[in-house]
């Protein structure tokens, strides 16, 4: 559950921050690029955002796999423990 929350919040905040940066800086970067290169065509625009679905899927799969790997050590330790011994200690 926590992994899904982390993956979705990472995806949401990542997309929102990149779109915010693109809308904030793309107009000024387009004007600067047109001035520097001398190409004043109105149909060209500098875009800072390019979503690559394969890389996004890779990052999400890495988050899920790391969360599954991090479960192994506590799960192994708790499976090895004897529940009767734990009840006697309490």
C-alpha positions in Angstrom: 0.0 0.0 0.0 2.8 2.4 0.9 4.6 1.5 -2.3 1.6 2.4 -4.4 1.3 5.7 -2.5 4.9 6.5 -3.1 4.8 5.6 -6.8 1.6 7.6 -7.5 2.8 10.7 -5.5 6.2 10.6 -7.3 4.4 10.3 -10.7 2.0 13.1 -9.9 4.5 15.6 -8.5 7.0 14.8 -11.2 4.5 15.4 -14.0 3.1 18.5 -12.4 6.6 20.0 -11.8 7.8 19.4 -15.3 4.6 20.9 -16.8 4.9 23.9 -14.5 8.5 24.4 -15.6 7.6 24.0 -19.2 4.8 26.6 -19.1 7.0 29.0 -17.1 10.2 28.9 -19.2 9.3 27.7 -22.7 8.1 31.1 -24.0 11.3 32.9 -23.0 13.5 30.1 -24.2 11.7 30.1 -27.6 12.3 33.9 -28.0 15.9 33.6 -27.0 16.5 30.6 -29.4 14.8 32.5 -32.2 17.0 35.6 -31.6 20.2 33.6 -31.3 19.6 31.4 -34.4 17.9 34.1 -36.5 14.9 31.9 -37.2 11.8 33.9 -36.6 9.2 31.4 -37.7 6.1 31.5 -35.5 5.4 27.7 -35.8 8.5 26.7 -33.8 8.5 26.4 -30.0 11.0 25.1 -27.5 9.6 22.4 -25.3 11.3 21.2 -22.1 9.0 18.2 -21.6 9.1 14.9 -23.4 7.4 12.0 -21.6 9.0 8.7 -22.3 6.6 6.0 -21.2 9.3 3.3 -21.1 11.4 5.3 -18.6 8.4 6.1 -16.5 7.4 2.4 -16.4 11.0 1.5 -15.5 11.1 3.9 -12.6 7.7 2.6 -11.3 8.9 -1.0 -11.6 12.1 -0.1 -9.8 10.1 1.4 -6.9 7.9 -1.7 -6.7 10.9 -4.1 -6.9 12.9 -2.2 -4.2 9.9 -2.2 -1.9 9.6 -6.0 -2.4 13.3 -6.5 -1.7 13.1 -4.4 1.4 10.3 -6.7 2.8 12.5 -9.8 2.6 14.8 -9.1 5.6 12.0 -8.4 8.2 9.8 -11.2 6.8 12.7 -13.7 7.0 13.5 -12.7 10.6 9.9 -13.0 11.7 9.4 -16.3 10.0 12.4 -17.8 11.7 11.2 -16.8 15.2 9.4 -19.3 17.3 5.9 -18.0 18.3 5.8 -20.1 21.5 9.1 -18.6 22.6 7.8 -15.1 22.0 4.7 -15.8 24.0 6.8 -17.1 26.9 8.9 -14.0 26.9 5.8 -11.8 27.2 
